[in-house]
Amino acid sequence: MKQISINKSSPLINVNFSLSRRLLDLSERKRILKLPDFISEIIDLTNGDLVLLDNIELLFDVHLKHDPLRLLQGISRNVTVVSTWNGSITSGHLIYASPGHPEYHRYPIESFLVVNMR
């Protein structure tokens, strides 16, 4: 991802770091309410047409009560978003975590492009 950032002169955002700094002093309720605003704010600060996101694990925190993919899709309305995903692709689905794990998510691969860099 760093190489893409350099080649495209696009910002590479460490979501965990940028987001945790904003959430740190808030109550759990306010974290839930402010999360979409904070994500948008982080993206808006880049002033770019292409934004690269890395370290997105915090978006999956069950206490934040948001759908991580929906958050990413929401910000992609205004800019092109390329994000790492620490999961797998199985049977036409994008998977995060294992079934039974609190952070488990399974999405059909439909309205987004998946590139496996491995």
C-alpha distance (Angstrom), angle and dihedral (degrees) to the residues before:
residue distance angle dihedral
M1 . . .
K2 3.81 . .
Q3 3.79 90.5 .
I4 3.81 91.7 51.5
S5 3.79 89.1 50.5
I6 3.79 90.9 52.8
N7 3.81 95.2 43.8
K8 3.81 94.1 47.8
S9 3.82 96.5 35.1
S10 3.78 87.1 -128.1
P11 3.78 127.4 143.3
L12 3.78 118.9 -100.5
I13 3.79 109.5 -149.7
N14 3.78 123.7 -159.3
V15 3.81 95.9 -146.8
N16 3.81 95.2 -168.3
F17 3.80 91.8 54.9
S18 3.81 97.7 41.3
L19 3.77 94.5 44.2
S20 3.81 98.8 41.6
R21 3.81 90.6 55.3
R22 3.81 89.5 57.6
L23 3.81 95.4 43.4
L24 3.78 98.0 44.4
D25 3.81 100.2 93.0
L26 3.82 97.7 36.1
S27 3.78 129.7 98.6
E28 3.80 117.5 -112.2
R29 3.81 90.9 -103.1
K30 3.81 93.2 51.8
R31 3.81 90.7 46.9
I32 3.79 89.4 57.3
L33 3.79 92.5 48.0
K34 3.80 97.3 43.5
L35 3.80 100.0 42.3
P36 3.84 97.2 92.4
D37 3.82 90.7 45.8
F38 3.79 92.0 49.8
I39 3.80 92.6 49.3
S40 3.80 90.2 50.9
E41 3.79 91.0 46.7
I42 3.80 92.2 51.8
I43 3.80 91.0 50.7
D44 3.82 93.8 44.2
L45 3.80 90.7 55.3
T46 3.80 90.0 64.6
N47 3.82 95.0 62.7
G48 3.79 89.3 -156.4
D49 3.79 137.3 127.3
L50 3.81 91.3 -137.0
V51 3.79 123.2 46.7
L52 3.79 125.0 -174.9
L53 3.79 117.8 -154.0
D54 3.78 125.4 -161.6
N55 3.80 132.8 172.4
I56 3.81 96.4 29.2
E57 3.80 96.4 160.5
L58 3.82 93.5 114.0
L59 3.82 89.4 65.7
F60 3.82 87.7 67.2
D61 3.81 94.8 56.0
V62 3.80 104.7 127.6
H63 3.81 91.2 -145.0
L64 3.81 89.8 65.4
K65 3.83 89.8 59.9
H66 3.79 97.0 -149.8
D67 3.77 134.3 123.8
P68 3.82 105.0 -114.8
L69 3.79 95.8 -153.5
R70 3.80 91.8 48.9
L71 3.82 89.5 52.4
L72 3.80 90.5 51.8
Q73 3.78 91.9 46.4
G74 3.79 90.0 50.0
I75 3.78 93.5 57.2
S76 3.79 91.5 43.6
R77 3.80 90.3 70.0
N78 3.80 90.0 80.1
V79 3.81 103.8 28.4
T80 3.77 138.2 20.8
V81 3.79 107.9 -98.1
V82 3.78 124.4 -156.9
S83 3.78 113.2 -176.2
T84 3.76 137.0 178.9
W85 3.79 115.2 -125.3
N86 3.79 121.1 -159.3
G87 3.74 95.7 -152.5
S88 3.76 140.5 71.8
I89 3.77 143.6 -93.5
T90 3.79 114.0 -124.6
S91 3.81 130.3 166.2
G92 3.78 94.3 -17.6
H93 3.79 93.7 -46.1
L94 3.77 134.1 111.1
I95 3.81 107.4 -135.4
Y96 3.79 131.2 -162.7
A97 3.82 118.8 -170.5
S98 3.79 124.9 -17.4
P99 3.81 127.5 -64.1
G100 3.78 108.1 -87.4
H101 3.81 93.4 28.5
P102 3.83 111.9 118.3
E103 3.83 91.5 -124.3
Y104 3.81 94.7 48.7
H105 3.81 114.4 136.6
R106 3.80 129.5 171.3
Y107 3.80 121.7 -169.9
P108 3.80 129.8 -179.0
I109 3.79 110.9 -121.5
E110 3.79 101.0 -117.6
S111 3.76 121.9 116.0
F112 3.78 99.5 27.8
L113 3.78 139.4 61.0
V114 3.80 118.9 -113.4
V115 3.79 120.0 -160.9
N116 3.78 117.8 -174.3
M117 3.82 107.9 -149.0
R118 3.80 95.7 -172.9
